[in-house]
């Protein structure tokens, strides 16, 4: 439950995502969400080097939203990886079958 009145930093924390003040037991210090490539690199580096100063306070609701955002990013990243892998495999096969010369001949004809 968000607090009303003046917050006391000894017993309250401000949620990094929603900006509302909460009691300490209503959230947790966690790593920021990995929502993009830059934040993925930054947070992964901070996690691996155990930089506890990078931990941020998030309320329970925002932690759930962060988990959904990370799931979406993970799906997007895996889809990109699979697409890249298919292209890496398909291009040499297309070249071996002569598809590039066929396309060249079509372009020269017009």
C-alpha positions in Angstrom: 0.0 0.0 0.0 1.6 3.3 -1.0 2.3 5.6 1.9 0.7 9.0 2.3 2.4 12.0 4.0 6.2 12.5 4.3 8.3 9.4 3.6 11.0 8.3 6.1 14.0 7.0 4.1 14.9 4.7 7.0 11.6 2.7 6.6 10.4 3.6 3.2 11.7 3.2 -0.4 10.7 4.8 -3.6 9.8 2.3 -6.4 12.1 2.9 -9.4 9.4 2.2 -11.9 6.2 3.8 -10.6 7.9 6.4 -8.4 5.6 5.7 -5.4 6.9 5.4 -1.8 6.4 2.0 -0.1 7.3 0.3 3.1 10.4 -1.9 2.9 8.4 -5.1 3.2 6.2 -4.2 0.2 8.9 -4.6 -2.4 12.5 -5.8 -2.9 15.9 -4.7 -4.1 16.3 -6.4 -7.5 18.3 -5.9 -10.7 16.7 -3.6 -13.2 14.8 -5.3 -16.0 16.5 -6.2 -19.2 14.2 -4.6 -21.7 16.6 -3.9 -24.5 20.1 -4.7 -25.8 21.9 -1.9 -23.9 20.1 -2.7 -20.6 20.8 -6.4 -21.2 24.5 -5.7 -21.4 24.6 -3.3 -18.5 22.6 -5.4 -16.1 24.4 -8.7 -17.1 27.7 -7.0 -16.5 26.6 -5.6 -13.1 25.2 -9.0 -12.1 28.4 -10.9 -13.0 30.7 -8.4 -11.2 28.3 -8.3 -8.2 27.8 -4.5 -8.2 25.2 -4.2 -5.5 24.9 -0.5 -6.0 23.0 -1.3 -9.2 20.2 -3.0 -7.3 17.0 -0.9 -7.4 13.8 -1.1 -5.3 10.7 -2.2 -7.0 7.2 -2.8 -5.6 5.5 -6.1 -6.1 3.3 -4.9 -9.0 6.3 -3.4 -10.8 8.3 -6.5 -10.3 5.6 -8.5 -12.1 5.5 -5.9 -14.9 9.3 -6.1 -15.2 9.1 -9.9 -15.5 6.7 -9.5 -18.3 8.9 -7.0 -20.1 11.9 -9.3 -19.7 9.9 -12.2 -21.1 8.9 -10.1 -24.2 12.5 -9.1 -24.7 13.7 -12.7 -24.4 11.2 -13.8 -27.0 12.2 -11.1 -29.4 15.9 -11.9 -28.9 15.3 -15.6 -29.5 13.2 -14.9 -32.6 16.0 -12.6 -34.0 18.6 -15.3 -33.3 16.5 -18.0 -35.1 15.9 -15.7 -38.0 19.6 -14.9 -38.3 20.5 -18.6 -38.1 18.1 -19.4 -40.9 19.6 -16.7 -43.0 23.1 -17.9 -42.4 22.1 -21.4 -43.4 19.9 -20.4 -46.4 22.3 -17.9 -48.1 25.1 -20.5 -48.9 22.4 -23.0 -50.0 20.8 -20.4 -52.3 24.3 -19.5 -53.7 25.1 -23.2 -54.3 21.8 -23.8 -56.1 22.5 -20.8 -58.4 19.7 -18.5 -57.1 21.9 -15.4 -57.2 22.8 -15.9 -60.9 19.1 -16.5 -61.7 18.2 -13.2 -60.0 21.0 -11.4 -61.8 19.7 -12.7 -65.1 16.2 -11.5 -64.3 17.5 -8.0 -63.4 19.5 -7.7 -66.6 16.6 -8.7 -68.7 14.6 -5.7 -67.6 
